[in-house]
Amino acid sequence: MTPLNAAPIRGLFITGTDTEVGKTVVTAAIAAALRAEGRNAGVWKPIQSGAVPGSGATDAERLLQYTGIDEQPEAVAPFSYEAPLAPLLAAKHAGETLSLQELVAAGLPLIKRYELLLVEGAGGAAVPLTDDALVADLISELRIPALIVARSCLGTINHTLLTAAFLQQRGIPVVGFIMNDGASSEQRNDPSTHSNAELIERYSGLKCLGRFPSLNEEINLETLIHTLRKNIQLAPIRQALAV
């Protein structure tokens, strides 16, 4: 395994309870807010599937667009696959077989270039990345805490509790969770959204850092920074990033 102990990573891994829960927007908002405070914060998407750089539809391209970070999408997401499959299957579909060592090694230039990194996962914590590693294994190897992004609507209690338990069983520190109101078109008429966060806190022992609202206007740097500062507690994130 690529040794990381010589240079501890200042970073936070943003994982989700599922795919399409808003990890990219939340990751970009945190990075943008920290950069606005003068921190040399970067973004890293170790592996992505469903589109390739140049299409304008990849998470890496959105991360760069939303944060204004001057990087090439290929540097932020070293492994990109067109097939809309779990990373393990998308890579195999492209005729490639990845290892956890390769995923970590590909991020070393970003680790060296930035003071701290916001690392966005693929799907949830139990998504297969390689033949013998899940997303949670990558988090463990990087030795950084995790932040969970969850939907606000019905069903999120089960998904969030299971995600938290899975991470904690592997010894991964969890900073807390963020409810994303924009992750479901049904959440506006869902009465459970008013109590879900409280119940997750009660049964998981984790802290809800806030609810990220649905952004109906065009997403840009200023909007993300304002939205995050207004709705999300940054103090626990800053503390988690301190080494």
Secondary structure as UniProt FT lines:
FT   TURN            5..6
FT   STRAND          11..16
FT   HELIX           23..36
FT   TURN            37..38
FT   STRAND          41..44
FT   STRAND          47..49
FT   TURN            53..54
FT   HELIX           59..67
FT   HELIX           73..76
FT   STRAND          79..81
FT   HELIX           87..93
FT   TURN            94..95
FT   HELIX           100..106
FT   HELIX           108..113
FT   STRAND          116..124
FT   TURN            125..126
FT   STRAND          128..130
FT   TURN            131..132
FT   STRAND          133..134
FT   HELIX           135..142
FT   STRAND          146..151
FT   TURN            154..155
FT   HELIX           156..169
FT   TURN            170..171
FT   STRAND          174..180
FT   HELIX           181..183
FT   TURN            185..186
FT   HELIX           187..189
FT   HELIX           191..194
FT   HELIX           196..204
FT   STRAND          208..212
FT   HELIX           221..231
FT   HELIX           235..241
//
